[in-house]
């Protein structure tokens, strides 16, 4: 029996861009500015979905 979750918990930069509907450049900028925490595995950058959602929630303004 596998102990791995069925849903991925981490996204690549490209997947995070698709998830948020933004560009890869925007995600890299957020990472470089340390506005979104990342996990680095060697040279690979992975973004936890919950961290990305927390950033989006904190930066969402209500409609007027």
N, C-alpha and C positions, 0 to 999 in steps of 0.2 A: 504494500500500500504506500502510495506516494504522500509525502508530507508537504509538497509544494502547493501553494494556493492555485486555484483554477484561473483567477483573474491576475493579470500582471500588476505588480505594485509599483514598478518603476517604468519610466518612459525614456526613450532616447530624445535628444534635442529635436530631431525631426518629428517624432511622434508627439512631443509636447506642443510643437508648433501646430500640427494638425488638430490636436485636441482642443487648443484654445482658438484656432482660426486665425493665427498670427503667422508671421514669418519666422524662419529659423534665425535670422539676424536678430529679431526682437527677443527671442528666448535666450540667445547667447548674450545679448546685452543685459538682460535681467540676471543671468548667472554671473557675468563679469562684475556687475554692480552689487552682487551678493544680496539681491532682493528675493531670490528664490534659492533655497539651499539645495545642494546637489551631493550625490555620492560619486566619488571617482574610483574607478576600478582600473588601475594602470592609467592609460591615457583616455579611457572611456568615461564619458559623463552620463550619469543617469539621474533623472529627476523623479522623486517620489510623487505619485499622483495626489496624495493627501496634502503635500506641501504646495503643489501647484494650485489645488483647489482653495487652500487657505489664502494664498496670495490673491487669487481672483476674488474671493469673498471680501477680503480686507480692502480691495481696491475697486469695489463695485459701488456706484452711486445710485440712489433711487431715482426713478423718473420724476420729472417735475410735474 
